[in-house]
């Protein structure tokens, strides 16, 4: 009947909505520390750090905190650091102060005509290095800016996507089975109720064919 079909469609819609919600993955918040210069002028390192931020933002894999916002929060928190903040411990401390989940720290070095980009993706909660990226490039720094920074950003983005998908393969991290969802039983009940209502509606107009016995039983 129409009532049964309607309730069945509502049940399917609820199941599909729950599935989509389970598949949706929240992007990690991240901030990038200034790259540590090693044989490279600071002005060029600063430009490459900014380019890395832009390329990482373009991947859409992270919620990236702007450098100005990060510096503003650190200033409000009274953060003081003598020298460059290039250790994992310092990156974790900064990440905790500014309230992000991940930090990216690293360096840019040059030996001869070869540039080396060395980056680390650090989990602020655990302090663990989730991904390390090392890229060597021989040539003019222009290509390092326009090409290598994009490749590094794509590698980090791919790593983030893999980690978001990983919990789905672990049974302990999976969401509750469908038969443990409250709306599963509600939907079944609704379908059953709809079927019963439809049966009553369709059979309610029929007269009883069993004759009524009005005879008074005689005593033995």
Backbone as JSON, one array per atom type, in Angstrom:
{
  "sequence": "XXXXXXXXXXXXXXXXXXXXXXXXXXXXXXXXXXXXXXXXXXXXXXXXXXXXXXXXXXXXXXXXXXXXXXXXXXXXXXXXXXXXXXXXXXXXXXXXXXXXXXXXXXXXXXXXXXXXXXXXXXXXXXXXXXXXXXXXXXXXXXXXXXXXXXXXXXXXXXXXXXXXXXXXXXXXXXXXXXXXXXXXXXXXXXXXXXXXXXXXXXXXXXXXXXXXXXXXXXXX",
  "N": [[0.84, -1.19, 0.0], [0.27, 2.41, -0.18], [0.98, 3.62, 2.21], [2.79, 1.83, 3.37], [4.85, 1.89, 1.47], [5.66, 4.56, 1.7], [6.7, 4.71, 4.32], [8.79, 2.89, 4.03], [10.45, 4.23, 2.24], [11.18, 6.4, 3.84], [12.69, 5.07, 5.77], [14.84, 4.09, 4.21], [15.94, 6.54, 3.43], [16.82, 7.54, 5.92], [18.77, 5.64, 6.54], [20.61, 6.07, 4.45], [21.37, 8.72, 4.94], [22.68, 8.45, 7.37], [24.82, 6.89, 6.55], [26.2, 8.64, 4.82], [26.96, 10.6, 6.64], [28.73, 9.16, 8.19], [30.74, 8.73, 6.37], [31.76, 11.2, 5.92], [34.6, 13.13, 6.45], [36.48, 14.94, 8.75], [38.53, 17.7, 8.14], [41.93, 18.16, 9.1], [43.23, 20.65, 11.26], [45.93, 22.84, 10.67], [49.17, 24.34, 10.97], [51.95, 26.19, 9.68], [55.31, 26.41, 10.37], [57.93, 28.83, 9.97], [60.33, 28.0, 7.55], [63.53, 26.69, 8.33], [66.46, 28.35, 7.5], [69.26, 27.12, 5.72], [72.05, 27.88, 4.55], [70.76, 29.38, 2.68], [69.45, 32.5, 1.68], [67.47, 34.38, 4.02], [65.27, 35.87, 3.1], [64.55, 34.57, 0.77], [63.87, 32.07, 1.78], [61.67, 32.77, 3.33], [59.88, 33.52, 1.31], [59.52, 31.06, 0.06], [58.36, 29.62, 2.13], [55.91, 30.94, 2.35], [54.89, 30.3, -0.13], [54.59, 27.57, 0.12], [52.54, 27.47, 2.02], [50.41, 28.51, 0.52], [50.19, 26.6, -1.55], [49.57, 24.34, -0.06], [47.14, 25.05, 1.01], [45.63, 25.13, -1.32], [45.28, 22.45, -1.89], [43.15, 21.61, -0.41], [43.05, 19.8, 1.67], [43.57, 20.42, 4.28], [42.71, 22.49, 7.11], [44.0, 25.42, 7.1], [45.91, 27.53, 9.15], [46.47, 30.97, 9.02], [49.59, 32.71, 8.73], [49.77, 35.26, 9.94], [47.64, 35.16, 11.78], [48.52, 33.1, 13.42], [50.88, 34.22, 14.52], [49.74, 36.33, 15.9], [48.22, 35.06, 17.9], [50.26, 33.73, 19.29], [51.65, 35.9, 20.28], [49.74, 37.01, 22.0], [49.63, 34.95, 23.83], [52.04, 35.21, 25.02], [54.28, 33.89, 24.09], [57.65, 33.07, 23.9], [60.64, 32.63, 22.2], [63.91, 31.81, 21.92], [65.9, 32.18, 19.23], [65.49, 30.13, 16.24], [62.43, 28.36, 15.84], [62.65, 25.29, 15.44], [62.61, 22.68, 16.28], [60.99, 19.52, 17.05], [59.75, 19.52, 19.53], [59.36, 22.24, 20.03], [57.64, 22.86, 17.93], [55.39, 21.35, 18.66], [54.71, 22.64, 21.04], [54.02, 25.19, 20.09], [51.88, 24.48, 18.47], [50.04, 23.59, 20.4], [49.54, 25.96, 21.75], [48.32, 27.57, 19.81], [46.2, 26.05, 19.09], [45.9, 23.98, 17.07], [45.73, 20.89, 15.2], [47.78, 19.69, 13.77], [51.23, 20.29, 12.96], [53.55, 21.77, 10.73], [56.88, 21.62, 10.12], [60.3, 22.41, 9.31], [63.16, 22.61, 7.09], [65.15, 24.51, 4.74], [67.74, 23.91, 2.71], [70.98, 24.33, 1.09], [73.43, 22.95, -0.93], [76.15, 23.38, -2.83], [74.85, 23.48, -5.98], [72.47, 22.37, -5.38], [69.33, 22.25, -3.94], [67.68, 21.43, -0.9], [64.7, 20.39, 0.4], [63.28, 19.85, 3.45], [60.81, 18.52, 5.31], [58.48, 18.08, 8.02], [55.55, 16.53, 9.17], [53.76, 16.94, 11.99], [52.05, 15.49, 14.68], [50.19, 17.2, 16.98], [49.01, 16.39, 19.38], [50.14, 13.9, 20.08], [52.81, 14.28, 19.55], [54.16, 12.91, 17.66], [55.91, 12.26, 14.61], [54.23, 12.26, 11.72], [54.63, 12.23, 9.0], [57.43, 12.47, 6.9], [59.07, 14.48, 4.6], [61.36, 14.72, 2.04], [62.94, 16.52, -0.39], [65.03, 16.89, -3.13], [66.52, 19.31, -5.24], [68.08, 20.33, -8.12], [69.13, 23.19, -9.56], [67.87, 26.41, -10.65], [66.49, 28.63, -8.19], [64.01, 29.53, -8.81], [62.44, 27.51, -10.03], [62.21, 25.86, -7.87], [60.48, 27.28, -6.33], [58.14, 27.45, -7.94], [57.53, 24.84, -8.7], [58.54, 22.64, -7.01], [57.54, 23.23, -4.43], [54.83, 22.87, -4.78], [54.72, 20.12, -5.32], [55.6, 19.08, -2.89], [53.52, 19.93, -1.21], [51.41, 18.43, -2.28], [52.22, 15.85, -1.63], [52.1, 15.9, 1.18], [49.36, 16.37, 1.45], [48.3, 14.03, 0.36], [49.18, 12.21, 2.23], [47.68, 13.03, 4.45], [45.09, 12.41, 3.56], [45.23, 9.63, 3.38], [45.47, 8.96, 6.06], [43.03, 9.8, 7.06], [41.34, 7.98, 5.88], [42.21, 5.58, 6.9], [41.15, 4.71, 9.54], [38.71, 3.55, 8.83], [39.22, 1.01, 8.01], [39.74, -0.39, 10.29], [38.27, -2.54, 12.56], [37.68, -1.83, 15.23], [37.36, 0.87, 15.13], [35.19, 1.37, 13.63], [31.87, 2.56, 12.95], [28.77, 1.98, 14.78], [27.08, -1.14, 14.1], [24.41, -1.5, 11.7], [22.15, -2.69, 12.82], [22.23, -1.82, 15.4], [21.53, 0.74, 15.51], [19.33, 3.29, 16.58], [17.43, 4.32, 14.87], [17.07, 2.28, 13.14], [15.49, 0.27, 14.29], [13.3, 1.87, 14.81], [12.52, 2.48, 12.23], [11.82, -0.06, 11.26], [9.71, -0.61, 12.96], [8.01, 1.42, 12.17], [7.46, 0.71, 9.53], [6.18, -1.74, 9.96], [3.99, -0.85, 11.43], [2.81, 0.76, 9.52], [2.12, -1.17, 7.61], [0.26, -2.66, 9.07], [-1.67, -0.72, 9.53], [-2.45, -0.22, 6.91], [-3.58, -2.68, 6.29], [-5.76, -2.74, 8.01], [-7.2, -0.58, 7.03], [-7.82, -1.43, 4.47], [-9.33, -3.68, 4.97], [-11.35, -2.94, 6.63], [-13.95, -2.31, 5.76], [-15.4, -4.58, 5.14], [-18.09, -6.79, 5.76], [-18.94, -9.0, 8.43], [-19.2, -12.47, 7.87], [-20.01, -14.51, 9.45], [-22.73, -16.01, 10.98], [-24.7, -14.75, 13.68], [-25.27, -16.33, 16.76], [-28.13, -16.5, 18.49], [-29.53, -18.18, 20.1], [-30.88, -19.39, 23.14], [-29.37, -21.42, 25.45], [-30.8, -24.55, 26.44], [-31.69, -25.92, 29.62], [-30.2, -28.94, 30.94]],
  "CA": [[0.0, 0.0, 0.0], [1.02, 3.66, -0.22], [1.52, 3.9, 3.54], [3.98, 1.0, 3.53], [5.9, 2.41, 0.58], [6.15, 5.82, 2.25], [7.57, 4.42, 5.47], [10.0, 2.23, 3.52], [11.3, 5.27, 1.68], [11.74, 7.15, 4.97], [13.73, 4.23, 6.36], [16.0, 4.11, 3.32], [16.53, 7.87, 3.52], [17.54, 7.63, 7.19], [19.97, 4.8, 6.42], [21.55, 6.73, 3.55], [21.88, 9.91, 5.61], [23.66, 8.0, 8.36], [26.01, 6.44, 5.82], [26.94, 9.81, 4.34], [27.56, 11.25, 7.8], [29.87, 8.35, 8.61], [31.8, 8.84, 5.39], [32.33, 12.56, 5.92], [35.81, 13.2, 7.26], [36.83, 16.31, 9.13], [39.89, 18.07, 7.8], [42.76, 18.52, 10.24], [43.75, 22.02, 11.3], [47.39, 22.79, 10.58], [49.91, 25.6, 10.84], [53.29, 25.97, 9.14], [56.37, 27.25, 10.9], [58.88, 29.31, 8.98], [61.4, 27.05, 7.28], [64.85, 27.08, 8.84], [67.41, 28.51, 6.38], [70.59, 26.49, 5.83], [72.8, 28.26, 3.36], [69.85, 30.07, 1.77], [69.04, 33.79, 2.25], [66.21, 34.32, 4.74], [64.18, 36.43, 2.3], [64.11, 33.53, -0.16], [63.22, 31.04, 2.59], [60.37, 33.3, 3.69], [59.03, 33.43, 0.12], [59.19, 29.66, -0.16], [57.42, 29.24, 3.19], [54.6, 31.47, 1.96], [54.4, 29.52, -1.28], [54.16, 26.27, 0.65], [51.22, 27.68, 2.63], [49.43, 28.68, -0.56], [50.0, 25.32, -2.24], [48.91, 23.42, 0.85], [45.75, 25.5, 1.08], [44.99, 24.78, -2.59], [44.96, 21.02, -1.94], [41.87, 21.4, 0.26], [43.14, 18.69, 2.62], [43.79, 20.93, 5.62], [42.25, 23.81, 7.51], [45.29, 26.06, 7.32], [45.9, 28.79, 9.89], [47.34, 31.96, 8.4], [50.76, 33.06, 9.53], [49.45, 36.43, 10.77], [46.8, 34.72, 12.89], [49.36, 32.32, 14.32], [51.75, 35.14, 15.24], [48.9, 37.11, 16.81], [47.89, 34.22, 19.06], [51.48, 33.51, 20.06], [51.95, 37.15, 20.98], [48.78, 37.1, 23.09], [49.98, 33.93, 24.81], [53.34, 35.53, 25.6], [55.26, 32.89, 23.68], [58.98, 33.6, 23.62], [61.55, 31.59, 21.74], [65.23, 32.33, 21.54], [66.34, 31.49, 18.03], [64.44, 29.57, 15.38], [61.61, 27.26, 16.38], [62.82, 24.26, 14.41], [62.58, 21.34, 16.85], [59.65, 18.93, 17.17], [59.18, 19.96, 20.81], [58.91, 23.62, 19.86], [56.48, 22.82, 17.04], [54.26, 20.86, 19.45], [54.34, 23.7, 21.97], [53.33, 26.21, 19.32], [50.6, 23.91, 18.07], [49.15, 23.58, 21.55], [49.16, 27.34, 22.07], [47.43, 28.14, 18.79], [45.02, 25.19, 19.01], [45.78, 23.21, 15.84], [45.97, 19.46, 15.37], [49.03, 19.32, 13.13], [52.22, 21.33, 12.68], [54.54, 21.45, 9.7], [58.15, 22.3, 10.38], [61.37, 21.87, 8.48], [64.26, 23.49, 6.71], [65.53, 24.62, 3.34], [69.19, 24.0, 2.65], [71.6, 24.34, -0.22], [74.81, 22.49, -1.02], [76.5, 23.55, -4.23], [73.7, 23.96, -6.74], [71.33, 21.52, -5.04], [68.5, 22.65, -2.81], [67.02, 20.34, -0.19], [63.53, 20.75, 1.23], [63.08, 18.82, 4.47], [59.61, 18.89, 6.06], [57.9, 17.08, 8.93], [54.17, 16.72, 9.59], [53.81, 16.52, 13.38], [50.79, 15.45, 15.4], [50.37, 18.02, 18.18], [48.57, 15.67, 20.56], [51.07, 12.82, 20.44], [54.2, 14.67, 19.3], [54.76, 11.97, 16.71], [56.08, 12.69, 13.22], [53.37, 11.42, 10.89], [55.18, 12.11, 7.65], [58.63, 13.24, 6.62], [59.23, 14.68, 3.16], [62.66, 15.27, 1.64], [63.0, 16.73, -1.84], [66.25, 17.53, -3.64], [66.32, 19.95, -6.52], [69.29, 20.96, -8.67], [68.76, 24.19, -10.56], [67.58, 27.74, -10.15], [65.52, 28.64, -7.11], [62.69, 29.84, -9.38], [61.71, 26.26, -10.2], [61.92, 25.38, -6.53], [59.3, 28.03, -5.89], [56.95, 27.21, -8.76], [57.29, 23.41, -8.95], [58.79, 21.74, -5.89], [56.64, 23.5, -3.31], [53.55, 22.24, -5.11], [54.88, 18.68, -5.16], [55.67, 18.81, -1.45], [52.17, 20.1, -0.68], [50.6, 17.29, -2.72], [52.65, 14.68, -0.85], [51.52, 16.05, 2.52], [47.91, 16.22, 1.33], [48.03, 12.61, 0.15], [49.38, 11.56, 3.53], [46.52, 13.35, 5.3], [43.94, 11.66, 3.06], [45.42, 8.23, 3.76], [45.21, 8.82, 7.49], [41.59, 9.94, 7.3], [40.67, 6.78, 5.43], [42.73, 4.42, 7.62], [40.29, 4.16, 10.59], [37.58, 2.8, 8.29], [39.63, -0.37, 7.82], [39.92, -1.0, 11.59], [36.96, -2.86, 13.12], [37.43, -1.13, 16.49], [37.06, 2.28, 14.87], [34.01, 1.48, 12.79], [30.66, 2.98, 13.64], [27.92, 0.89, 15.21], [26.37, -1.83, 13.01], [23.11, -0.91, 11.39], [21.1, -3.21, 13.68], [22.34, -1.18, 16.7], [21.09, 2.13, 15.37], [17.97, 3.46, 17.07], [16.49, 4.57, 13.8], [16.83, 1.03, 12.42], [14.31, -0.34, 14.88], [12.18, 2.78, 14.61], [12.06, 2.32, 10.85], [11.12, -1.34, 11.13], [8.42, -0.46, 13.63], [7.15, 2.29, 11.35], [7.0, -0.07, 8.37], [5.2, -2.71, 10.44], [2.76, -0.12, 11.77], [2.18, 1.17, 8.26], [1.49, -2.34, 7.01], [-0.93, -3.01, 9.85], [-2.7, 0.3, 9.26], [-2.97, -0.43, 5.56], [-4.44, -3.86, 6.31], [-7.01, -2.37, 8.65], [-7.94, 0.3, 6.15], [-8.32, -2.17, 3.32], [-10.29, -4.72, 5.37], [-12.31, -2.42, 7.6], [-15.29, -2.14, 5.22], [-16.02, -5.85, 4.86], [-19.0, -7.25, 6.81], [-18.67, -10.36, 8.92], [-20.05, -13.48, 7.23], [-20.36, -15.54, 10.42], [-24.04, -15.68, 11.57], [-24.69, -14.6, 15.12], [-26.1, -17.34, 17.42], [-28.91, -15.87, 19.55], [-30.32, -19.21, 20.81], [-30.62, -19.52, 24.58], [-29.18, -22.84, 25.71], [-31.77, -25.16, 27.34], [-31.08, -26.68, 30.74], [-30.17, -30.37, 30.68]],
  "C": [[0.88, 1.25, 0.0], [1.67, 3.97, 1.12], [2.81, 3.11, 3.76], [5.13, 1.51, 2.69], [6.51, 3.69, 1.14], [7.1, 5.58, 3.41], [8.84, 3.71, 5.05], [10.97, 3.24, 2.94], [11.94, 6.11, 2.78], [12.86, 6.37, 5.64], [14.99, 4.24, 5.52], [16.71, 5.46, 3.36], [17.35, 8.03, 4.8], [18.83, 6.82, 7.15], [21.03, 5.49, 5.55], [22.16, 7.97, 4.19], [22.94, 9.54, 6.65], [24.95, 7.54, 7.69], [26.85, 7.61, 5.35], [27.63, 10.53, 5.49], [28.78, 10.49, 8.27], [31.04, 8.5, 7.66], [32.48, 10.2, 5.41], [33.5, 12.63, 6.89], [36.16, 14.66, 7.52], [38.29, 16.57, 8.78], [40.65, 18.5, 9.04], [43.19, 19.98, 10.12], [45.27, 21.95, 11.38], [47.96, 24.19, 10.48], [51.33, 25.26, 10.4], [54.26, 26.95, 9.79], [57.27, 27.72, 9.76], [59.99, 28.29, 8.79], [62.73, 27.59, 7.8], [65.83, 27.21, 7.66], [68.75, 27.86, 6.69], [71.35, 26.76, 4.54], [71.97, 28.96, 2.32], [69.45, 31.39, 2.42], [67.65, 33.71, 2.88], [65.04, 34.86, 3.92], [63.65, 35.39, 1.32], [63.4, 32.4, 0.59], [61.82, 31.49, 2.99], [59.39, 33.21, 2.51], [58.61, 31.99, -0.15], [58.22, 29.14, 0.9], [56.01, 29.71, 2.85], [54.02, 30.68, 0.79], [53.91, 28.14, -0.84], [52.78, 26.4, 1.3], [50.14, 27.76, 1.55], [49.14, 27.36, -1.25], [49.28, 24.33, -1.35], [47.43, 23.77, 0.99], [44.98, 25.08, -0.17], [44.62, 23.3, -2.68], [43.6, 20.73, -1.3], [41.87, 20.29, 1.29], [43.29, 19.14, 4.06], [43.01, 22.22, 5.83], [43.5, 24.57, 7.96], [45.13, 27.38, 8.07], [46.9, 29.74, 9.23], [48.49, 32.32, 9.34], [50.48, 34.24, 10.45], [48.62, 36.06, 11.98], [47.62, 33.95, 13.9], [50.26, 33.23, 15.15], [50.97, 35.97, 16.26], [48.58, 36.32, 18.07], [49.12, 33.99, 19.93], [51.87, 34.75, 20.86], [51.02, 37.32, 22.18], [49.11, 36.11, 24.2], [51.32, 34.19, 25.49], [54.41, 34.52, 25.26], [56.58, 33.57, 23.32], [59.91, 32.45, 23.27], [62.85, 32.24, 21.3], [65.74, 31.52, 20.36], [65.17, 30.93, 17.25], [63.71, 28.43, 16.08], [61.62, 26.12, 15.37], [62.86, 22.84, 14.97], [61.14, 20.84, 16.93], [58.97, 19.41, 18.45], [58.64, 21.38, 20.71], [57.66, 23.67, 18.98], [55.23, 22.36, 17.79], [53.78, 21.93, 20.41], [53.55, 24.8, 21.26], [51.95, 25.72, 18.91], [49.59, 23.89, 19.2], [48.66, 24.98, 21.89], [48.15, 27.9, 21.08], [46.22, 27.25, 18.52], [44.82, 24.48, 17.69], [46.12, 21.75, 16.12], [47.33, 19.02, 14.82], [49.93, 20.55, 12.96], [53.15, 20.84, 11.59], [55.77, 22.29, 9.96], [59.22, 21.69, 9.49], [62.41, 22.92, 8.12], [64.44, 23.5, 5.2], [67.03, 24.85, 3.28], [69.71, 23.99, 1.22], [73.06, 23.92, -0.11], [75.2, 22.53, -2.49], [75.35, 24.19, -4.98], [72.42, 23.17, -6.43], [70.63, 22.03, -3.79], [67.85, 21.41, -2.2], [65.9, 20.89, 0.68], [63.27, 19.58, 2.16], [61.92, 19.24, 5.37], [59.13, 17.72, 6.92], [56.48, 17.48, 9.28], [54.04, 16.1, 10.98], [52.42, 16.57, 13.99], [50.98, 16.17, 16.74], [50.0, 17.24, 19.44], [49.58, 14.64, 21.02], [52.54, 13.22, 20.31], [54.9, 13.78, 18.3], [54.84, 12.57, 15.31], [55.26, 11.74, 12.34], [53.92, 11.23, 9.48], [56.41, 13.0, 7.52], [58.83, 13.29, 5.11], [60.58, 15.33, 2.89], [62.7, 15.34, 0.12], [64.3, 17.46, -2.19], [65.96, 18.11, -5.02], [67.6, 20.66, -6.94], [68.87, 21.93, -9.77], [68.51, 25.53, -9.92], [66.46, 27.7, -9.11], [64.1, 28.97, -7.62], [61.84, 28.59, -9.52], [61.36, 25.64, -8.85], [60.64, 26.02, -6.0], [58.04, 27.58, -6.64], [56.59, 25.74, -8.91], [57.41, 22.56, -7.69], [57.86, 21.98, -4.71], [55.26, 22.88, -3.54], [53.62, 20.74, -4.92], [54.91, 18.29, -3.69], [54.28, 18.91, -0.83], [51.27, 18.92, -1.06], [50.94, 16.03, -1.94], [52.04, 14.74, 0.55], [50.01, 15.86, 2.49], [47.52, 14.76, 1.15], [48.18, 11.84, 1.45], [48.2, 11.8, 4.46], [45.29, 12.57, 4.87], [44.03, 10.19, 3.44], [45.09, 8.01, 5.23], [43.74, 8.99, 7.82], [40.84, 8.68, 6.91], [41.05, 5.56, 6.26], [41.79, 3.88, 8.69], [39.13, 3.34, 10.07], [37.92, 1.33, 8.13], [39.8, -1.1, 9.15], [38.55, -1.29, 12.2], [36.65, -2.07, 14.38], [37.01, 0.3, 16.27], [35.81, 2.48, 14.04], [32.82, 1.94, 13.61], [29.81, 1.77, 13.98], [27.26, 0.2, 14.01], [24.97, -1.27, 12.86], [22.02, -1.4, 12.35], [21.17, -2.63, 15.09], [21.95, 0.29, 16.66], [19.63, 2.23, 15.82], [16.97, 3.62, 15.95], [16.2, 3.31, 12.99], [15.56, 0.36, 12.95], [13.07, 0.55, 14.72], [11.62, 2.64, 13.2], [11.3, 1.03, 10.65], [9.75, -1.26, 11.78], [7.46, 0.36, 12.8], [6.61, 1.53, 10.15], [5.94, -1.07, 8.79], [3.88, -2.04, 10.77], [2.03, 0.32, 10.51], [1.48, 0.01, 7.59], [0.22, -2.73, 7.73], [-2.06, -2.03, 9.58], [-3.31, 0.11, 7.88], [-3.92, -1.63, 5.53], [-5.78, -3.54, 6.93], [-7.88, -1.51, 7.74], [-8.57, -0.47, 5.0], [-9.4, -3.18, 3.72], [-11.38, -4.22, 6.28], [-13.72, -2.36, 7.07], [-16.02, -3.44, 4.97], [-16.89, -6.29, 6.04], [-18.66, -8.67, 7.2], [-19.67, -11.32, 8.29], [-20.47, -14.56, 8.2], [-21.68, -15.19, 11.08], [-23.97, -15.67, 13.08], [-25.67, -15.61, 15.73], [-26.8, -16.71, 18.61], [-29.72, -16.88, 20.35], [-29.92, -19.27, 22.26], [-30.47, -21.0, 24.88], [-30.22, -23.36, 26.71], [-31.08, -25.92, 28.45], [-31.13, -28.17, 30.44], [-31.32, -31.08, 31.41]]
}
